Amino acid sequence: MDSLVLRNGLIINEGKRFHADILVRNGRIECIGQISADLKADREIDLAGKLVFPGLIDDQVHFREPGLTHKANIQSEARAAVAGGVTSFMEMPNTNPPATTIEELELKYARAAHVSVANYSFFFGATNSNLEILKTIDASQVCGVKVFMGSSTGDMLVDQATTLEGIFKHSPTLIATHCEDTPMIKAAEAVAKSKWGEDVPASEHPIIRNADACYASSSLAVSLANKHRARLHVLHITTAKELSLFSAEPLGKKRITAEACVHHLWFSDQDYATLGHKIKCNPAIKTVQDRAAVREAVNQGVIDVIATDHAPHTAEEKAQKYFKAPSGLPLVQHSLLVLLDLVDQGVFTLEKVVERACHAPALLFGVENRGFIREGYWADLVVVDPKKSFTVSKENILYQCGWSPLEGHTFKNTIHQTFVNGVSVYENGKVNQSTRGMRLSFNGNRR
């Protein structure tokens, strides 16, 4: 499609709400304003009564390919992403094999180029033994380095002090961390096992993976970043205690930033009683008080980015007892709908949702020409119908795993249409699988 006109939508962008038309040509936004009725485009769409947002940029997803494709794959989860208004994703390296070499990383890029309807980037995974490879990363082509400073699988737990020092000193790009203290967690697991055996209740998860374990690791990451003047992004903050580590300075002045995930903004420890291991995740969903503090930190700018940590597992895997039930839940198809319900509840404003889920990821990572509705930028857009509700059911879930902890919930809004690079990739409840997203590129001082 060479040209497209979107008329009469209510645009939410850069702290403002305004009605305007959008002219898209060759995938980019050419004009925002009143477009002449005489202009002849290949397609024209009337969006009267609809909301228009920049496409969401999700800086933390697990799409499970390669090696774990019985749970999900890049093609299936990218389809779910665009159905939820997520037009660009950054995927984590803990696959099988993990993306801990340049060769494995590039294989994932090649796969995404072949199958992903959304734009994409992939994190390079740090280990205790690949520092020299890490130093060679092209910061314009890779979103960042992921460091598991907490429990992980295989070789991806980085727990050697000298290695951590080297990563924070030499990483050519942003460092994103999962922060939980493994020895503290292991000790708490042993206590729980002595009391409950293998059948530990799901409600014990936030007690085993508690605020102290999060703070011990997060504070170490922050101290290393300060010491080496590194760019640090601490993922999925879950506790009030950790918030003291971050500031409410404008994003452009920060070298240390933080992320909140939609499930930690939506659920609390009270939900384990009904959802059990379906909401088991690392770090754990914690107390109502912690949730309230994280929500306020999002509003105040102490937390900069909202993402999903989309991490699908099969229903059979999640139905196992505590120590065998894996952590993680599928979220990328419903993250914007969750945030819009929180807007309806008075937790956030529409402008704050766009700032944290669209603008901030683009600015923080230096994503080129995305994350905003601006002339010259790629036309990554999501259209929301605020007058039409959407009930999550097995029939409309696009995750390969086929389930969601949100099943049965009716959202007040519906994702009406999603555009990636000016092409309609989700419309009338269906994904256009004939198009492909682009590899994200990055600018600015990534160090």
RODO-2510 file (C-alpha; in nm, 4 decimals, decimal comma):
residues 447
     n   res          X          Y          Z
     1     m     0,0000     0,0000     0,0000
     2     d     0,1557     0,3307    -0,1101
     3     s    -0,0805     0,5797     0,0570
     4     l    -0,3355     0,5811     0,3375
     5     v    -0,5502     0,8480     0,4997
     6     l    -0,6868     0,8006     0,8514
     7     r    -0,9560     1,0583     0,9216
     8     n    -1,1232     1,2019     1,2313
     9     g    -0,9489     0,9951     1,5002
    10     l    -0,8782     1,1330     1,8473
    11     i    -0,4988     1,1211     1,8639
    12     i    -0,3274     1,0662     2,2011
    13     n     0,0356     1,1715     2,1601
    14     e     0,3061     1,3646     2,3475
    15     g     0,0772     1,4654     2,6323
    16     k    -0,2033     1,5962     2,4109
    17     r    -0,5416     1,4882     2,2769
    18     f    -0,6569     1,6290     1,9444
    19     h    -0,8657     1,5351     1,6436
    20     a    -0,6709     1,5177     1,3193
    21     d    -0,6231     1,3270     0,9987
    22     i    -0,3080     1,1285     0,9307
    23     l    -0,1602     1,0845     0,5824
    24     v     0,0677     0,7831     0,5447
    25     r     0,2798     0,7329     0,2371
    26     n     0,5249     0,4483     0,1763
    27     g     0,4983     0,3374     0,5355
    28     r     0,5752     0,6709     0,7002
    29     i     0,3607     0,9489     0,8406
    30     e     0,3707     1,2320     0,5863
    31     c     0,1215     1,4746     0,7373
    32     i    -0,0821     1,5194     1,0571
    33     g    -0,3655     1,7714     1,0360
    34     q    -0,6597     1,8426     0,8125
    35     i    -0,6053     1,6429     0,4953
    36     s    -0,7903     1,7738     0,1907
    37     a    -1,0897     1,5717     0,0846
    38     d    -0,9565     1,6015    -0,2701
    39     l    -0,6477     1,3970    -0,1885
    40     k    -0,6724     1,0569    -0,3500
    41     a    -0,5142     0,7771    -0,1462
    42     d    -0,5036     0,4056    -0,2033
    43     r    -0,7161     0,3638     0,1090
    44     e    -0,9099     0,5988     0,3330
    45     i    -1,0499     0,5032     0,6756
    46     d    -1,2893     0,7047     0,8910
    47     l    -1,1909     0,6724     1,2574
    48     a    -1,4593     0,8973     1,4050
    49     g    -1,5212     0,7939     1,7663
    50     k    -1,1938     0,6008     1,7820
    51     l    -0,8717     0,6671     1,9744
    52     v    -0,5375     0,6630     1,7912
    53     f    -0,2173     0,5798     1,9780
    54     p     0,1411     0,5233     1,8695
    55     g     0,2073     0,1513     1,8514
    56     l     0,3301     0,0115     2,1799
    57     i     0,6980    -0,0839     2,2116
    58     d     0,7299    -0,3805     2,4480
    59     d     1,0846    -0,3942     2,5811
    60     q     1,0558    -0,7363     2,7445
    61     v     0,9026    -1,0468     2,5895
    62     h     0,9881    -1,4178     2,5745
    63     f     0,8749    -1,5705     2,2454
    64     r     1,0474    -1,9073     2,3160
    65     e     1,2161    -1,9615     1,9797
    66     p     1,4441    -2,1485     1,9274
    67     g     1,4173    -2,4632     2,1341
    68     l     1,1023    -2,4030     2,3373
    69     t     0,8499    -2,3860     2,0561
    70     h     0,6034    -2,6208     2,2239
    71     k     0,5220    -2,3110     2,4345
    72     a     0,5321    -2,0369     2,1696
    73     n     0,7244    -1,9089     1,8693
    74     i     0,8108    -1,5780     1,7105
    75     q     0,5363    -1,6033     1,4496
    76     s     0,2529    -1,6898     1,6896
    77     e     0,3429    -1,4372     1,9578
    78     a     0,4073    -1,1548     1,7108
    79     r     0,0546    -1,2160     1,5816
    80     a    -0,0777    -1,1878     1,9367
    81     a     0,1289    -0,8733     1,9862
    82     v    -0,0199    -0,6801     1,6945
    83     a    -0,3686    -0,7944     1,7962
    84     g    -0,2960    -0,6158     2,1229
    85     g    -0,1563    -0,2972     1,9704
    86     v     0,2101    -0,3866     2,0266
    87     t     0,3899    -0,2976     1,7039
    88     s     0,7509    -0,3516     1,8175
    89     f     0,9023    -0,5981     2,0618
    90     m     1,2398    -0,6670     2,2232
    91     e     1,2837    -1,0349     2,2968
    92     m     1,4907    -1,1981     2,5684
    93     p     1,7870    -1,4355     2,5157
    94     n     1,6952    -1,7310     2,7413
    95     t     1,5977    -1,9662     2,4600
    96     n     1,7551    -2,3022     2,3715
    97     p     2,0243    -2,2470     2,2655
    98     p     2,0438    -1,9072     2,4334
    99     a     2,1367    -1,5944     2,2387
   100     t     2,4773    -1,5659     2,4029
   101     t     2,6824    -1,5540     2,0832
   102     i     2,6586    -1,3190     1,7869
   103     e     2,5795    -1,6173     1,5631
   104     e     2,2809    -1,7292     1,7725
   105     l     2,1581    -1,3715     1,7981
   106     e     2,1640    -1,3245     1,4223
   107     l     1,9764    -1,6509     1,3698
   108     k     1,6908    -1,5052     1,5740
   109     y     1,6937    -1,1884     1,3636
   110     a     1,6823    -1,3967     1,0476
   111     r     1,3890    -1,5968     1,1793
   112     a     1,1965    -1,2837     1,2757
   113     a     1,2569    -1,1307     0,9329
   114     h     1,0933    -1,4400     0,7859
   115     v     0,7880    -1,4735     1,0144
   116     s     0,7204    -1,1684     1,2371
   117     v     0,4329    -0,9330     1,1565
   118     a     0,5664    -0,6921     1,4215
   119     n     0,8939    -0,4983     1,4317
   120     y     1,1600    -0,6688     1,6379
   121     s     1,4882    -0,6606     1,8219
   122     f     1,6661    -0,9148     2,0409
   123     f     1,8754    -0,8835     2,3557
   124     f     2,2215    -1,0351     2,3755
   125     g     2,2494    -1,2628     2,6781
   126     a     2,5372    -1,2159     2,9209
   127     t     2,6946    -1,5176     3,0898
   128     n     2,9852    -1,5747     3,3240
   129     s     3,2047    -1,6566     3,0247
   130     n     3,1162    -1,4412     2,7203
   131     l     3,2384    -1,0925     2,8169
   132     e     3,4776    -1,0677     2,5219
   133     i     3,1960    -1,1433     2,2777
   134     l     2,9701    -0,8940     2,4551
   135     k     3,2228    -0,6168     2,3932
   136     t     3,1836    -0,6585     2,0151
   137     i     2,8076    -0,5882     1,9986
   138     d     2,6967    -0,3303     1,7414
   139     a     2,4945    -0,0934     1,9579
   140     s     2,3046     0,0426     1,6566
   141     q     2,1614    -0,3009     1,5765
   142     v     2,0947    -0,4662     1,9143
   143     c     1,8545    -0,3327     2,1768
   144     g     2,0699    -0,4227     2,4756
   145     v     2,2472    -0,6741     2,6957
   146     k     2,0365    -0,8852     2,9311
   147     v     2,1866    -0,9848     3,2653
   148     f     2,0067    -1,2342     3,4868
   149     m     2,1191    -1,1232     3,8328
   150     g     1,8711    -1,3712     3,9728
   151     s     1,7484    -1,7218     3,9040
   152     s     1,7781    -1,8410     3,5476
   153     t     1,8325    -2,1594     3,3515
   154     g     2,1529    -2,3034     3,2107
   155     d     2,4521    -2,0691     3,1928
   156     m     2,2554    -1,7463     3,2048
   157     l     2,2752    -1,6712     3,5772
   158     v     2,5570    -1,4180     3,6074
   159     d     2,6775    -1,4444     3,9660
   160     q     3,0545    -1,3928     3,9467
   161     a     3,1566    -1,0559     4,0872
   162     t     3,4426    -1,0029     3,8433
   163     t     3,2163    -1,0812     3,5465
   164     l     2,9511    -0,8369     3,6640
   165     e     3,2163    -0,5680     3,7038
   166     g     3,3349    -0,6374     3,3490
   167     i     2,9858    -0,6231     3,2009
   168     f     2,9028    -0,2917     3,3653
   169     k     3,2412    -0,1490     3,2695
   170     h     3,2531    -0,2604     2,9072
   171     s     2,9006    -0,3106     2,7703
   172     p     2,8686    -0,0962     2,4568
   173     t     2,4946    -0,0648     2,5032
   174     l     2,2199    -0,0505     2,7635
   175     i     2,2227    -0,3227     3,0310
   176     a     1,8828    -0,4657     3,1265
   177     t     1,8732    -0,6685     3,4472
   178     h     1,6500    -0,9243     3,6136
   179     c     1,7233    -0,8572     3,9799
   180     e     1,6595    -1,1182     4,2494
   181     d     1,9123    -1,2586     4,4981
   182     t     1,9470    -1,6323     4,4309
   183     p     2,0970    -1,7414     4,7668
   184     m     1,8140    -1,5668     4,9549
   185     i     1,5552    -1,7342     4,7326
   186     k     1,7131    -2,0781     4,7711
   187     a     1,7084    -2,0421     5,1505
   188     a     1,3407    -1,9414     5,1437
   189     e     1,2573    -2,2320     4,9135
   190     a     1,4159    -2,4743     5,1593
   191     v     1,2038    -2,3349     5,4424
   192     a     0,8869    -2,3658     5,2335
   193     k     0,9733    -2,7191     5,1261
   194     s     1,0300    -2,8271     5,4851
   195     k     0,6790    -2,7052     5,5676
   196     w     0,4813    -2,7980     5,2562
   197     g     0,6884    -3,0573     5,0737
   198     e     0,6461    -3,0398     4,6947
   199     d     0,2958    -2,8915     4,7188
   200     v     0,3849    -2,5361     4,8213
   201     p     0,0792    -2,3088     4,7798
   202     a     0,1069    -2,0496     4,5053
   203     s     0,0420    -1,7828     4,7684
   204     e     0,3864    -1,8579     4,9134
   205     h     0,5600    -1,7399     4,5950
   206     p     0,5881    -1,3717     4,6965
   207     i     0,7113    -1,4821     5,0380
   208     i     0,9827    -1,6996     4,8848
   209     r     1,0752    -1,4327     4,6305
   210     n     1,0300    -1,1433     4,8662
   211     a     1,1085    -0,7736     4,8677
   212     d     1,4439    -0,8230     5,0377
   213     a     1,5620    -1,0608     4,7653
   214     c     1,4613    -0,8069     4,5000
   215     y     1,6204    -0,5124     4,6790
   216     a     1,9497    -0,6898     4,7468
   217     s     1,9987    -0,7577     4,3758
   218     s     1,8591    -0,4282     4,2437
   219     s     2,0766    -0,2259     4,4781
   220     l     2,3841    -0,4188     4,3611
   221     a     2,2986    -0,3440     3,9979
   222     v     2,2498     0,0247     4,0733
   223     s     2,5797     0,0453     4,2616
   224     l     2,7655    -0,1173     3,9709
   225     a     2,6007     0,1175     3,7219
   226     n     2,6955     0,4204     3,9280
   227     k     3,0525     0,2968     3,9665
   228     h     3,1047     0,2407     3,5942
   229     r     2,8715     0,5109     3,4535
   230     a     2,6768     0,2384     3,2736
   231     r     2,3308     0,2662     3,1231
   232     l     2,1161     0,0418     3,3459
   233     h     1,7507    -0,0526     3,3002
   234     v     1,6097    -0,2587     3,5869
   235     l     1,3247    -0,4741     3,4624
   236     h     0,9909    -0,5585     3,6300
   237     i     1,0032    -0,3662     3,9583
   238     t     0,7551    -0,5212     4,2031
   239     t     0,8240    -0,3704     4,5460
   240     a     0,7861    -0,0403     4,7252
   241     k     1,1280    -0,0973     4,8807
   242     e     1,3117    -0,0889     4,5484
   243     l     1,1656     0,2459     4,4450
   244     s     1,4146     0,4341     4,6643
   245     l     1,6856     0,3278     4,4172
   246     f     1,5409     0,5367     4,1337
   247     s     1,4711     0,9050     4,0721
   248     a     1,1868     1,1041     3,9195
   249     e     1,4197     1,3080     3,6998
   250     p     1,3187     1,3543     3,3356
   251     l     1,4048     1,0463     3,1326
   252     g     1,6610     1,2313     2,9229
   253     k     1,8710     1,3043     3,2307
   254     k     1,8796     0,9471     3,3626
   255     r     2,1399     0,6766     3,3213
   256     i     1,9518     0,4404     3,5540
   257     t     1,5899     0,3601     3,4687
   258     a     1,3191     0,1161     3,5727
   259     e     1,0320    -0,0804     3,4223
   260     a     0,6962    -0,2006     3,5544
   261     c     0,4984    -0,4843     3,3972
   262     v     0,1246    -0,4911     3,3415
   263     h     0,0611    -0,7986     3,5578
   264     h     0,2293    -0,6323     3,8549
   265     l     0,0075    -0,3278     3,7971
   266     w    -0,3088    -0,5392     3,7637
   267     f    -0,2843    -0,8397     3,9992
   268     s    -0,1912    -0,8593     4,3678
   269     d    -0,1155    -1,1407     4,6125
   270     q    -0,4912    -1,1665     4,6768
   271     d    -0,5309    -1,3186     4,3296
   272     y    -0,3283    -1,6326     4,4048
   273     a    -0,6362    -1,7761     4,5774
   274     t    -0,8263    -1,7970     4,2479
   275     l    -0,5510    -1,8067     3,9845
   276     g    -0,2776    -2,0054     4,1583
   277     h     0,0225    -2,0842     3,9423
   278     k    -0,1356    -1,9140     3,6412
   279     i     0,0062    -1,5915     3,7845
   280     k     0,3275    -1,7427     3,9194
   281     c     0,6071    -1,5287     3,7757
   282     n     0,9525    -1,4002     3,8626
   283     p     0,9732    -1,1591     4,0318
   284     a     0,6528    -1,2482     4,2083
   285     i     0,3282    -1,0540     4,2134
   286     k     0,3311    -0,9023     4,5596
   287     t     0,1053    -0,7138     4,8019
   288     v    -0,1706    -0,4637     4,7350
   289     q     0,0520    -0,2042     4,9014
   290     d     0,3432    -0,2857     4,6703
   291     r     0,1129    -0,2642     4,3683
   292     a    -0,0129     0,0766     4,4798
   293     a     0,3439     0,2024     4,5241
   294     v     0,4505     0,0794     4,1799
   295     r     0,1452     0,2397     4,0203
   296     e     0,2278     0,5712     4,1855
   297     a     0,5910     0,5405     4,0751
   298     v     0,4698     0,5047     3,7150
   299     n     0,2680     0,8222     3,7502
   300     q     0,5513     1,0160     3,9144
   301     g     0,8207     0,9120     3,6684
   302     v     1,0203     0,7042     3,9134
   303     i     0,9364     0,4092     3,6883
   304     d     0,9908     0,4991     3,3254
   305     v     0,8535     0,2153     3,1108
   306     i     0,5563    -0,0212     3,1111
   307     a     0,6062    -0,3600     2,9427
   308     t     0,4727    -0,7153     2,9710
   309     d     0,7471    -0,9728     3,0353
   310     h     0,5221    -1,1921     2,8191
   311     a     0,6332    -1,5453     2,9100
   312     p     0,4025    -1,8254     2,7894
   313     h     0,3999    -2,1830     2,9159
   314     t     0,1562    -2,4616     2,8367
   315     a    -0,1494    -2,5082     3,0564
   316     e    -0,0211    -2,8541     3,1491
   317     e     0,3103    -2,7114     3,2681
   318     k     0,1388    -2,4461     3,4790
   319     a    -0,0910    -2,7074     3,6377
   320     q     0,2017    -2,8838     3,8065
   321     k     0,2978    -2,8469     4,1720
   322     y     0,4959    -2,5468     4,2898
   323     f     0,8558    -2,6468     4,2184
   324     k     0,7714    -2,7844     3,8736
   325     a     0,5205    -2,5190     3,7624
   326     p     0,7272    -2,2703     3,5571
   327     s     0,7143    -1,8966     3,6192
   328     g     0,5679    -1,6622     3,3602
   329     l     0,2353    -1,5774     3,1995
   330     p     0,1146    -1,4681     2,8546
   331     l     0,0259    -1,0977     2,8340
   332     v     0,1242    -0,9268     2,5082
   333     q    -0,2200    -0,9503     2,3433
   334     h    -0,3969    -0,7837     2,6352
   335     s    -0,1486    -0,5356     2,7820
   336     l    -0,3016    -0,2231     2,6286
   337     l    -0,6513    -0,3362     2,7264
   338     v    -0,5317    -0,3829     3,0864
   339     l    -0,3842    -0,0331     3,0872
   340     l    -0,7010     0,1182     2,9426
   341     d    -0,9084    -0,0498     3,2134
   342     l    -0,6707     0,1041     3,4679
   343     v    -0,7380     0,4395     3,3005
   344     d    -1,1112     0,3794     3,3462
   345     q    -1,0406     0,3019     3,7135
   346     g    -0,8586     0,6333     3,7547
   347     v    -0,5148     0,4787     3,8077
   348     f    -0,3557     0,6328     3,4960
   349     t    -0,4481     0,8802     3,2244
   350     l    -0,4437     0,7997     2,8549
   351     e    -0,1518     1,0380     2,8166
   352     k     0,0462     0,8557     3,0880
   353     v    -0,0144     0,5181     2,9245
   354     v     0,1186     0,6486     2,5924
   355     e     0,4145     0,8145     2,7630
   356     r     0,5222     0,4976     2,9453
   357     a     0,4346     0,2282     2,6889
   358     c     0,5161     0,4100     2,3628
   359     h     0,7305     0,7221     2,4029
   360     a     0,9586     0,6165     2,6898
   361     p     1,0774     0,2855     2,5388
   362     a     1,1623     0,4673     2,2162
   363     l     1,3587     0,7368     2,3977
   364     l     1,5279     0,5080     2,6480
   365     f     1,6557     0,2614     2,3880
   366     g     1,7096     0,5214     2,1161
   367     v     1,4687     0,3498     1,8761
   368     e     1,4865     0,5309     1,5454
   369     n     1,1679     0,6943     1,4112
   370     r     0,9165     0,5043     1,6232
   371     g     0,7164     0,5447     1,9432
   372     f     0,5547     0,8766     1,8485
   373     i     0,2961     1,0011     1,6008
   374     r     0,5232     1,2423     1,4162
   375     e     0,5690     1,3421     1,0556
   376     g     0,8567     1,1435     0,9065
   377     y     0,8201     0,8576     1,1552
   378     w     0,7143     0,5062     1,0633
   379     a     0,3368     0,4669     1,0798
   380     d     0,3149     0,2281     1,3750
   381     l    -0,0339     0,3002     1,5048
   382     v    -0,3050     0,1353     1,7112
   383     v    -0,6719     0,2303     1,6893
   384     v    -0,8942     0,1664     1,9916
   385     d    -1,2732     0,1578     2,0020
   386     p    -1,3695     0,2925     2,3475
   387     k    -1,7387     0,2116     2,2956
   388     k    -1,6965    -0,1589     2,2292
   389     s    -1,6113    -0,4107     2,4994
   390     f    -1,3922    -0,7193     2,4620
   391     t    -1,4207    -1,0414     2,6634
   392     v    -1,1142    -1,2639     2,6737
   393     s    -1,1972    -1,6210     2,5763
   394     k    -1,0198    -1,9247     2,4382
   395     e    -1,1792    -1,8496     2,1021
   396     n    -1,0029    -1,5133     2,0648
   397     i    -0,6696    -1,5842     2,2381
   398     l    -0,3872    -1,5862     1,9820
   399     y    -0,1080    -1,7104     2,2081
   400     q     0,0119    -2,0521     2,1011
   401     c    -0,0314    -2,1723     2,4611
   402     g    -0,4054    -2,1058     2,4229
   403     w    -0,4794    -1,9631     2,7680
   404     s    -0,4677    -1,6399     2,9642
   405     p    -0,5094    -1,5540     3,3341
   406     l    -0,7510    -1,2880     3,2080
   407     e    -0,9986    -1,5364     3,0580
   408     g    -1,3549    -1,4315     3,1323
   409     h    -1,2652    -1,0703     3,1993
   410     t    -1,4516    -0,8110     2,9929
   411     f    -1,2453    -0,5076     2,9009
   412     k    -1,4248    -0,1820     2,8309
   413     n    -1,2261    -0,1140     2,5127
   414     t    -1,1422    -0,3101     2,1994
   415     i    -0,8321    -0,3024     1,9803
   416     h    -0,9957    -0,1984     1,6547
   417     q    -0,6980    -0,1930     1,4161
   418     t    -0,3181    -0,1995     1,4217
   419     f    -0,0776    -0,0618     1,1617
   420     v     0,2888    -0,1601     1,1340
   421     n     0,4988     0,0490     0,8958
   422     g     0,1782     0,1854     0,7449
   423     v     0,0261    -0,1554     0,6725
   424     s    -0,2908    -0,2771     0,8440
   425     v    -0,1772    -0,5927     1,0225
   426     y    -0,4790    -0,6405     1,2509
   427     e    -0,8342    -0,5577     1,1440
   428     n    -1,1802    -0,7005     1,2081
   429     g    -1,0361    -0,9434     1,4600
   430     k    -0,7939    -1,0973     1,2101
   431     v    -0,4176    -1,0735     1,1575
   432     n    -0,2825    -0,9935     0,8125
   433     q    -0,0063    -1,2532     0,7859
   434     s     0,1136    -1,1436     0,4424
   435     t     0,3267    -0,8565     0,5744
   436     r     0,6487    -0,8509     0,7793
   437     g     0,7857    -0,6136     1,0392
   438     m     1,1293    -0,4535     1,0367
   439     r     1,4413    -0,4898     1,2459
   440     l     1,4592    -0,2017     1,4902
   441     s     1,7597     0,0285     1,4661
   442     f     1,8966     0,2482     1,7417
   443     n     2,0688     0,5837     1,7659
   444     g     2,2231     0,8103     2,0249
   445     n     2,4785     0,7331     2,2956
   446     r     2,3883     0,3784     2,3856
   447     r     2,6576     0,3691     2,6509
***
